[in-house]
Amino acid sequence: MNKPDLCPACGATNDCTLADPRTVDRTCWCYSVSIDPAVLEALPAEQRDQSCLCPRCAQVLEQLQAKGLPIG
């Protein structure tokens, strides 16, 4: 069962603001980074476009840190 607030790769919280009704009006962290398409393609087809990866699995921790954005 897909849970929109959990990373489909590792099951950890994905920090997606769109998955949380309390923060749905905020822009998600993923809009400010570039995720390598190969990372997304590595997911099984049934898990793609269902929920956000967490910053670690999306391999964008350094991008978020460089922008001064809060992470997990």
C-alpha positions as CSV (number, residue, x, y, z in Angstrom):
1,M,0.0,0.0,0.0
2,N,1.4,3.4,-1.0
3,K,1.7,6.0,1.7
4,P,2.3,9.5,0.2
5,D,4.3,10.6,3.2
6,L,6.8,7.8,3.0
7,C,9.7,7.3,0.6
8,P,9.0,4.4,-1.7
9,A,12.7,3.3,-1.8
10,C,13.4,3.1,2.0
11,G,10.1,3.7,3.8
12,A,11.4,6.7,5.8
13,T,9.5,10.0,6.0
14,N,10.0,11.8,2.8
15,D,9.3,15.3,4.2
16,C,6.9,16.0,1.4
17,T,4.9,19.1,2.2
18,L,2.2,18.2,-0.3
19,A,1.5,14.9,1.5
20,D,0.8,16.6,4.8
21,P,-2.5,18.4,5.1
22,R,-0.9,20.9,7.5
23,T,1.7,22.0,5.0
24,V,0.0,21.3,1.6
25,D,0.1,25.1,0.8
26,R,3.9,25.1,0.9
27,T,6.3,24.3,-1.9
28,C,7.9,20.9,-1.4
29,W,11.7,20.6,-1.1
30,C,11.8,18.6,-4.3
31,Y,10.8,21.6,-6.4
32,S,14.2,23.3,-5.6
33,V,16.5,20.4,-6.6
34,S,17.5,18.4,-9.6
35,I,16.9,14.7,-9.2
36,D,18.9,12.5,-11.6
37,P,16.4,10.7,-13.8
38,A,18.4,7.4,-13.3
39,V,17.4,7.6,-9.6
40,L,13.7,7.6,-10.5
41,E,14.1,5.0,-13.2
42,A,15.7,2.7,-10.6
43,L,12.4,2.5,-8.8
44,P,10.0,-0.3,-9.8
45,A,7.4,1.0,-12.3
46,E,4.5,0.6,-9.9
47,Q,6.3,2.9,-7.3
48,R,7.0,5.8,-9.7
49,D,4.9,8.9,-9.5
50,Q,3.1,7.7,-6.4
51,S,5.1,9.5,-3.6
52,C,8.2,11.5,-3.1
53,L,11.6,10.0,-2.4
54,C,13.2,11.1,0.7
55,P,16.1,13.6,0.2
56,R,18.7,10.8,0.9
57,C,17.3,8.4,-1.6
58,A,16.8,11.2,-4.1
59,Q,20.5,11.8,-3.6
60,V,20.0,15.6,-3.1
61,L,21.2,16.2,0.4
62,E,24.1,18.3,-0.8
63,Q,21.9,20.4,-3.0
64,L,19.5,21.1,-0.1
65,Q,22.4,21.9,2.3
66,A,23.9,24.3,-0.3
67,K,20.6,26.1,-0.5
68,G,20.2,26.3,3.3
69,L,17.0,24.3,3.2
70,P,15.9,22.3,6.2
71,I,16.1,18.5,5.7
72,G,14.6,15.7,7.6
